[in-house]
Amino acid sequence: MSDAYDLIVIGGGPGGYVAAIRAAQLGLKTAIVEKRGALGGTCLNVGCIPSKALLQSSHHYDMAATEFGHHGINAKVSLDLKTMMGRKDTVVQDLTQGIEFLMKKNKVDYHVGEGRIAGPGEVTVTGPKKGANKQTLKTRNILIATGSEVTPLAGVTIDEKQIVSSTGALALTSVPKTLAVVGAGVIGLELGSVWRRLGAQVTVIEFLDHILPGMDTEVSKQMKRTLSKQGMAFKLSTKVTGATAATKSGGGVTLTTEPVTGGKAEKIKADVVLVAIGRRPYTEGLGLKTAGVEVDERGFIPVDEDFQTNVAGIFAIGDVIGGAMLAHKAEDEGVVCAEIMAGQSGHINYDTIPGIVYTWPEAASVGKTEQQLKDAGVEYVTGKFPFTANSRARCNGDTDGFVKILADKTTDAVLGCHIVGPQAGDLIQEVVVAMELSASAEDIARICHGHPGLSEAVKEAALAADGRAIHT
């Protein structure tokens, strides 16, 4: 196998391409196989990156239309959706080309096509063109990093025109008058926010009795209040049982809904329906059964502490192995997996992986929620500080939300942090570092924070955990 690779990565998303780069840095002869024709995976091409580009553009538009007057800036605002979408596409293209450059820089061979595990140490690559020949690549190790796909909703057929997934919602050619979002998770709220800011009347339909499942209860309640105030409507404890799209173009969609607890069915009409009920592992066409790789009842690939499947030499990371379906989680797993393959040791603390919602205000969390601590019987103290009392937030006019720190009652170790407010996704990182270094709330409270700064709210929350916040 002198001409074989040390590692072939199947999947060019955040986990896959980062793993390939790290493996190459460690001296492993590496190749990456991606069928999309553009690296970066769902995240870069039709997920995290284009959605954040539109969130930024739509936030600017909304601020200009509704907030600039408070600052003494009078402007007449009009929307050029084509230009906004073009900017989003340029951001994506620049970043995908940047990753291709990184492949060349690190001497990673990039194969465009569909990768399939043909047997031990063999991956076949079928090119994207119809009738393309198969190429067989030899390798010592295979890493599956194929990510996830949209979870379908029974009774609802996605056509990416009137009934769309996140992919279609990122490519609408006009602002719908009405948009129904099925699912009140991160994707639904972010994309719902984009189109609400641009003029759509948005209704979010959620099976559970709260939004942002998995986040701290207080975060969920605050975000619902704030988004409702912005104009987003919510129908909670409601299930969608069917959808009928009008036969004529632009005729809209009629959803059939029912209360989760039972009751009378209701019809909801919308120009566009966004289905955002989650994602499921993508393993189609990988040859897992032939290779003997086990999958669980939900389609995830079980792995051991080294990210190795039940088959020696075949590894998996990211969304396909379960856990938090986050790009940064997949990236860290890719790095650690590559280091283990190279004979080094790697480590991930899954308790310090942050989750962020890029609405405005943002929401961010790390560690345990209050409910999780209660369920586990852990005694804890809470330190909470509102942005209404933060001087920089006042200057900026962004006072919605709070910082909440949860600390062990006995040791004062930081167990979790939950933020709703401006730049929450950046502010949470201080607490991530603190938790990773086993810091206490007192440690954060004793650190000097620049004034006036949003980060002072984190310091004040840490002080509040000991009952000595200064500015409340």
C-alpha positions in Angstrom: 0.0 0.0 0.0 2.9 2.4 -0.7 0.6 4.5 -2.9 -2.3 4.5 -0.4 -3.5 7.3 1.7 -3.1 7.4 5.4 -6.6 8.9 5.7 -9.6 9.5 3.4 -12.2 11.8 4.7 -15.7 11.4 3.2 -17.5 14.7 3.6 -16.2 18.2 3.1 -18.1 20.0 5.8 -16.6 21.7 8.9 -15.8 18.5 10.6 -14.4 16.8 7.5 -12.2 19.6 6.1 -10.8 20.6 9.5 -9.9 16.9 10.2 -8.2 16.7 6.8 -6.1 19.8 7.4 -5.1 18.7 10.9 -4.2 15.2 9.6 -2.1 16.7 6.9 -0.4 19.0 9.4 0.6 15.9 11.4 2.2 14.3 8.3 -0.6 12.0 7.2 -1.1 11.6 3.5 -4.7 12.8 3.3 -7.6 13.0 0.8 -11.1 14.4 1.1 -14.1 13.4 -1.0 -17.1 15.7 -1.4 -19.9 15.3 -3.8 -21.4 18.8 -3.6 -18.7 20.3 -5.8 -18.0 22.9 -3.1 -16.3 22.4 0.2 -17.8 23.6 3.5 -20.8 21.2 3.7 -24.3 22.3 4.7 -22.9 24.8 7.1 -21.1 26.9 4.6 -23.2 26.4 1.5 -26.8 26.3 2.7 -26.7 26.7 6.5 -24.7 28.6 9.1 -22.9 31.0 6.7 -25.6 32.2 4.3 -28.1 32.4 7.1 -25.8 34.6 9.1 -25.1 36.8 6.1 -28.9 37.3 5.7 -29.3 37.9 9.4 -26.7 40.6 9.3 -28.2 42.3 6.2 -31.8 42.0 7.4 -30.7 43.4 10.8 -29.2 46.5 9.1 -32.4 46.9 7.1 -34.6 46.6 10.2 -32.5 49.0 12.2 -32.6 51.6 9.4 -36.3 51.2 9.1 -37.3 51.2 12.8 -34.4 52.3 15.0 -32.3 55.0 13.2 -34.8 57.7 14.1 -34.1 57.3 17.8 -30.5 58.2 17.0 -31.4 61.3 15.1 -30.8 59.7 11.7 -33.7 60.1 9.3 -33.6 57.8 6.4 -36.0 56.6 3.7 -35.4 52.9 3.4 -36.2 50.5 0.5 -35.3 46.8 0.0 -33.1 45.5 -2.8 -33.5 41.8 -2.2 -31.6 40.8 -5.3 -28.5 42.7 -4.0 -28.9 41.3 -0.5 -29.1 37.7 -1.9 -26.1 38.4 -4.1 -24.0 39.6 -1.2 -24.9 36.3 0.6 -23.8 34.3 -2.3 -20.5 36.2 -2.6 -19.8 35.5 1.1 -20.4 31.8 0.5 -18.3 31.6 -2.7 -15.4 33.5 -1.1 -15.3 31.1 1.8 -15.7 27.9 -0.2 -12.8 29.0 -2.4 -10.8 29.8 0.7 -11.2 26.2 1.9 -10.1 24.9 -1.5 -7.0 27.1 -1.1 -6.4 25.5 2.4 -6.6 22.0 0.8 -3.9 22.9 -1.6 -1.8 24.7 1.0 -1.9 21.6 3.2 -1.4 19.2 0.3 -4.8 17.5 0.8 -6.0 15.8 -2.3 -9.6 16.9 -3.1 -11.8 14.5 -5.0 -15.1 15.7 -6.3 -17.7 12.9 -6.3 -19.7 10.6 -4.2 -17.6 8.6 -1.8 -18.6 5.0 -0.9 -16.8 2.5 1.4 -16.1 -0.5 -0.9 -14.4 -2.6 1.7 -11.5 -2.5 4.2 -9.2 0.3 3.2 -11.1 1.1 0.0 -13.2 4.1 -1.0 -14.8 4.4 -4.4 -15.4 7.9 -5.8 -18.1 8.4 -8.5 -17.9 11.7 -10.3 -20.8 14.1 -10.4 -21.5 13.8 -14.1 -23.9 11.2 -15.4 -22.1 8.1 -16.4 -18.9 9.1 -14.7 -16.3 6.4 -14.1 -15.6 5.1 -10.6 -12.2 5.7 -9.1 -11.0 3.4 -6.3 -8.7 4.9 -3.6 -6.7 2.9 -1.1 -6.3 4.1 2.5 -5.3 3.0 5.9 -8.1 4.9 7.6 -11.5 6.2 6.6 -13.3 9.1 8.4 -17.0 9.5 7.8 -18.0 13.2 8.2 -21.1 13.4 6.0 -23.1 15.5 8.4 -26.9 15.7 8.5 -29.9 16.4 6.3 -33.3 18.0 6.9 -35.7 15.9 8.9 -39.0 15.5 6.9 -42.4 16.1 8.4 -45.0 13.5 7.9 -47.8 14.7 5.6 -45.8 17.7 4.3 -43.9 17.5 1.0 -41.0 20.0 0.6 -40.8 21.4 -2.9 -38.4 24.2 -2.1 -40.7 26.8 -3.6 -43.9 27.1 -1.5 -43.0 24.5 1.1 -39.3 25.0 1.8 -36.5 23.6 4.0 -33.8 25.9 5.3 -32.2 25.6 1.9 -35.2 27.0 0.1 -35.7 29.7 2.8 -32.2 31.0 2.0 -33.1 31.5 -1.7 -36.5 33.0 -1.9 -36.7 35.5 -4.7 -39.3 37.7 -3.1 -40.5 38.5 0.5 -43.6 36.5 1.2 -46.5 38.4 2.8 -47.0 35.5 5.2 -44.6 32.8 6.3 -45.4 29.9 8.5 -42.5 28.3 10.3 -42.9 24.7 11.6 -40.5 24.3 14.4 -39.3 26.9 17.0 -35.7 25.7 17.2 -32.6 27.7 16.2 -33.1 27.3 12.4 -36.8 28.3 12.5 -36.3 31.3 14.7 -33.2 32.6 12.8 -34.8 32.3 9.3 -38.1 33.5 10.6 -36.3 36.6 11.9 -34.7 37.3 8.5 -38.1 37.3 6.7 -39.9 39.1 9.5 -37.5 41.9 9.4 -37.9 42.2 5.6 -41.6 42.5 5.9 -43.2 39.0 6.2 -45.9 38.3 8.7 -44.3 35.3 10.5 -46.1 32.6 12.5 -44.1 30.0 14.3 -45.8 26.6 15.0 -44.2 24.4 17.7 -45.2 21.0 19.0 -43.8 21.7 22.5 -45.1 24.3 24.9 -42.0 26.4 24.6 -39.5 27.6 22.1 -35.8 26.8 21.8 -36.0 23.2 23.1 -33.0 22.2 25.2 -32.1 25.7 26.3 -32.6 27.1 29.7 -36.3 27.7 30.5 -35.6 31.4 31.4 -33.9 31.9 28.1 -36.8 30.3 26.3 -39.3 32.6 28.0 -37.3 35.7 27.5 -36.7 35.0 23.8 -40.4 34.4 23.2 -41.3 37.7 24.9 -38.7 39.6 22.9 -39.5 38.0 19.5 -43.2 38.4 20.1 -42.6 42.1 20.8 -40.8 42.3 17.5 -43.8 41.0 15.7 -43.3 37.2 15.5 -46.5 35.2 16.3 -46.3 31.8 18.1 -48.6 28.8 18.2 -47.2 26.4 20.8 -48.4 22.9 21.8 -49.6 22.6 18.2 -48.9 19.8 15.7 -49.0 20.1 11.9 -50.8 17.1 10.4 -50.9 18.1 6.7 -50.1 20.7 4.1 -51.8 21.5 0.8 -50.1 23.7 -1.7 -52.2 25.6 -4.2 -52.0 24.2 -7.8 -51.4 27.7 -9.3 -48.1 29.4 -8.8 -48.0 31.7 -5.8 -51.3 30.4 -4.5 -49.9 29.7 -1.1 -50.1 26.7 1.3 -52.8 25.6 3.7 -51.6 23.9 6.8 -53.8 21.6 8.9 -52.9 21.9 12.6 -54.2 20.4 15.9 -53.6 21.0 19.5 -51.1 18.5 20.9 -53.5 17.7 23.8 -56.4 17.1 21.4 -59.1 19.3 20.1 -60.5 20.9 17.0 -58.3 21.1 13.8 -57.5 24.5 12.4 -56.4 25.7 9.0 -53.5 28.1 8.6 -52.8 29.8 5.3 -49.4 31.1 4.3 -47.6 32.2 1.1 -44.6 30.1 2.1 -44.1 27.3 4.7 -40.7 26.7 6.2 -40.2 23.2 7.7 -37.5 23.4 10.4 -38.2 20.5 12.8 -34.6 19.3 13.0 -31.9 17.3 11.2 -31.1 13.6 10.9 -27.7 11.9 10.1 -26.8 11.6 6.5 -25.5 8.1 5.7 -27.1 7.4 2.3 -25.0 5.6 -0.2 -21.9 5.3 2.0 -21.9 1.5 1.9 -22.0 1.1 5.6 -23.9 -2.2 5.5 -21.4 -3.7 3.1 -18.5 -2.5 5.2 -20.2 -3.8 8.4 -20.5 -0.5 10.1 -23.2 -0.5 12.7 -25.9 2.3 13.0 -28.3 2.7 15.8 -32.1 2.8 15.6 -32.1 6.5 14.8 -29.5 6.2 12.0 -26.5 7.5 14.0 -23.2 5.8 13.9 -21.9 4.7 17.3 -18.2 5.3 18.0 -15.8 4.6 20.8 -13.7 7.2 22.7 -11.4 7.4 19.8 -14.2 8.1 17.3 -13.7 4.6 15.8 -16.7 2.6 14.7 -17.2 -1.1 15.3 -15.0 -1.7 12.2 -11.2 -1.1 12.8 -9.9 1.7 10.6 -13.3 3.4 10.0 -14.0 6.5 12.1 -16.9 9.0 12.3 -17.4 12.5 13.6 -19.9 15.3 13.6 -23.6 15.1 13.1 -23.5 11.4 12.0 -22.5 10.3 15.5 -25.1 12.4 17.4 -24.8 14.8 20.2 -25.1 18.5 19.5 -25.4 19.1 15.8 -23.1 22.1 15.7 -20.3 22.9 13.3 -17.8 23.8 16.0 -18.4 20.5 17.8 -17.7 18.7 14.5 -14.5 20.7 14.0 -13.2 19.9 17.4 -14.0 16.2 16.9 -12.2 16.3 13.6 -9.1 17.7 15.1 -9.1 15.2 18.0 -9.7 12.3 15.7 -6.9 13.2 13.4 -4.5 13.6 16.4 -5.5 10.2 17.7 -4.8 8.6 14.3 -1.4 10.3 14.3 -0.6 8.7 17.7 -1.3 11.7 19.8 -3.9 12.2 22.5 -6.9 14.4 22.1 -9.6 15.7 24.4 -13.1 17.3 24.1 -15.1 18.5 27.0 -18.6 18.2 25.8 -19.9 20.2 28.8 -18.1 23.4 27.5 -19.5 23.5 23.9 -21.5 26.6 23.5 -24.8 26.8 21.7 -25.8 30.1 20.0 -28.9 31.5 18.4 -28.1 34.4 16.1 -31.4 36.3 16.3 -31.4 39.8 17.7 -31.0 39.8 20.6 -28.8 36.7 20.5 -29.1 33.8 22.9 -26.2 31.7 24.0 -25.7 28.9 26.5 -22.9 26.7 27.9 -23.0 23.9 30.5 -26.0 22.9 32.5 -29.4 24.5 32.6 -31.2 25.1 35.9 -33.6 22.2 35.2 -30.7 19.8 34.5 -29.1 20.7 37.8 -32.4 20.3 39.7 -33.0 16.9 38.0 -29.5 15.8 39.0 -29.9 17.0 42.6 -27.0 19.5 42.4 -27.2 22.4 44.8 -26.3 25.6 43.0 -26.5 29.4 43.3 -27.7 31.8 40.6 -26.1 35.1 39.6 -28.2 37.1 37.2 -27.6 40.6 35.7 -29.9 42.4 33.3 -28.7 44.4 30.3 -30.9 47.3 31.3 -28.3 48.0 34.0 -25.3 47.7 31.7 -24.0 51.1 30.6 -22.8 50.0 27.1 -26.1 48.3 26.4 -27.9 51.5 27.4 -25.6 53.5 25.0 -26.3 51.1 22.2 -30.1 50.8 22.8 -29.8 47.1 23.2 -31.2 46.4 26.7 -33.3 43.3 26.3 -32.0 40.2 28.1 -29.7 39.2 30.9 -26.6 37.1 31.8 -27.2 34.2 34.2 -24.4 32.2 35.8 -25.0 29.0 37.7 -22.3 28.0 40.2 -21.9 25.0 42.6 -23.2 26.0 46.0 -20.3 24.4 47.8 -17.3 24.9 45.5 -18.4 27.9 43.5 -17.4 26.1 40.3 -19.2 27.5 37.2 -21.7 24.9 36.1 -23.4 26.8 33.3 -24.1 30.2 31.8 -27.1 31.5 29.9 -27.3 34.8 28.0 -29.9 36.6 26.1 -28.7 39.9 24.8 -26.5 41.8 22.4 -23.4 39.9 21.2 -24.4 36.9 23.5 -22.5 34.5 21.2 -19.3 36.4 21.8 -19.8 37.1 25.5 -20.4 33.4 26.3 -16.8 32.6 25.2 -15.4 34.1 28.4 -17.4 31.7 30.4 -16.5 28.8 28.1 -12.8 29.5 28.8 -13.5 29.9 32.5 -15.3 26.5 32.7 -12.6 24.8 30.6 -10.0 26.0 33.1 -12.2 25.0 36.1 -12.7 28.6 37.2 -15.2 29.7 39.9 -17.7 32.4 39.7 -15.4 34.4 42.1 -12.6 34.1 39.5 -14.7 35.7 36.9 -15.9 38.4 39.4 -12.3 39.3 40.2 -11.2 39.8 36.6 -11.1 43.4 35.5 -13.5 44.1 32.6 -13.3 47.1 30.4 -15.7 49.9 30.9 -18.1 50.6 29.4 -18.5 47.2 27.9 -21.1 44.5 27.4 -18.8 42.0 29.1 -19.3 43.9 32.4 -22.7 42.1 32.5 -20.8 38.8 32.8 -18.7 40.1 35.7 -21.8 41.5 37.4 -23.6 38.1 37.1 -20.6 36.4 38.6 -20.7 39.0 41.5 -24.4 38.3 41.8 -23.8 34.6 42.4 -22.3 35.8 45.7 -25.0 38.3 46.3 -22.8 41.3 45.7 -23.6 42.7 42.3 -22.6 46.4 42.2 -25.1 47.9 39.7 -28.4 46.2 40.7 
